Amino acid sequence: MAISWKEMNELQPRVMKLLYNSIEKDRLSHAYLFEGKKGTGKLDAALLLAKSFFCLEDGAEPCECCRNCKRIESGNHPDLHLVQPDGLSIKKAQIQALQEEFSKTGLESHKKLYIISHADQMTANAANSLLKFLEEPNKDTMAVLITEQPQRLLDTIISRCQTLPFQPLQPKAIEDRLIEQDVSPHMARLLANMTNNVAEAVELSRNDEFAESRAKVIKLYEVLHQRKGHAFFFIQDQWMPFFKEKTHQEMGLDMLLLIYRDVLSIQIGNEDKLIYQDLFQSIKQHALQSTQQSVTNQILAVLEAKKRLHSNVNVQGLMEHLVLMLQEG
C-alpha cells in the first residue's frame, strides 16, 4: 500500500515541508537529489512529488483520486519514467533511451518527470550522458535522483540538483507504521529499535525465524538470571545450533543488548521506554536487585562480544565468556 503525504510528512517533515512550499509557490527545481539511508522513504517521496506534479486538482498535496494520481499509483503513467539498475549498474543506453523519450512531447501534457533510483550505480558513460541532460533542462521536465551514497556521484551532477537529505527514521515512527500493518505491539517496538528501515522491519515481522530468535534470546536471559548453572548448557544445546551465521549471531546479541538496556531504563526511571514490555516483571526484579554499575558492565560485555564477533574467534568460546561476564555483572 502506498504511503500518503500525511504519513510521509510524519517520517520526513523537513523534506516534505520544503517540497510543499515549492509546489505552493510554483518554484519546483528542475532536478532534485534525494539522499539518505536505505528505508528512509526516498522513493515514496519521489512518487508523491510526481503525483503532485501531475495531479489534476489544485493544491500542493496530490488528491490521490484523479486519473493521473491513480495511474502513477498503478505504475503506468506515460510521462513518468523510473530508471533502475540493469543488473549491477545503470548503463549509458538506459540514459540515452530516457533522453530520446524526453525529446518527444508529453503524451498527457507538456510535463515529464523521471526518477533515477540508485543513481550512484550509473556507469561513467551513463553519468556523463545524464550530465548533458541536466545541463539543458526543459522548464516542464523534472528529475529526481535517489541515492544512499551521494559521494559516488559526479560533483557536476550534484551541483545541478537541489539536494534534500532524508533523516534516519525515529523508532516511534517505525513502530507506528508496523502496528498499522498488524504487527503485534511488542514485536513492533523491538523491530523499530533494531532497524531503521520500514520495509526491512515489515519483512522481519513476517519471518518465523525472527520470532524464534527473540524467544531464544529471552530464554538465555531467563537462564542467566534464574538458572545460572544451566547457562553453559543452553549455549551449547540451543544457542549455537540455532544462531549459526555471524549476521544471525549479531542479531541475537543486539536483541540481548536491548534487554539489558531495558533493565537500565527501569533503574533510571524510564519505564515508558521499555522495549521488552512483556518481560516487565522479570526485568524490574533484575533492576531492583542490581546496581547501575553492574548493569552498565553487562551492557559493555555484550558490546564487546559484538565487536569480537567480527574477528577470527571461536563463537562458542565467545558466548561462554559472555555468559561468565553477564553472570558476574
Secondary structure, DSSP 8 states (H G I E B T S, - for coil): ----HHHHHHH-HHHHHHHHHHHHTT---SEEEEEE-TTSSHHHHHHHHHHHHH-SSSSSS--S-SHHHHHHHHT--TTEEEE--BTTBB-HHHHHHHHHHHTS--SSSS-EEEEETTGGGB-HHHHHHHHHHHHS--TTEEEEEEES-GGGS-HHHHHTSEEEEE----HHHHHHHHHHTT--HHHHHHHHTT-S-HHHHHHHHT-HHHHHHHHHHHHHHHHHHH-GGGHHHHIIIIIHHH--SHHHHHHHHHHHHHHHHHHHHHHTT-GGG-S-GGGHHHHHHHHHHS-HHHHHHHHHHHHHHHHHHTSS--HHHHHHHHHHHHHH-
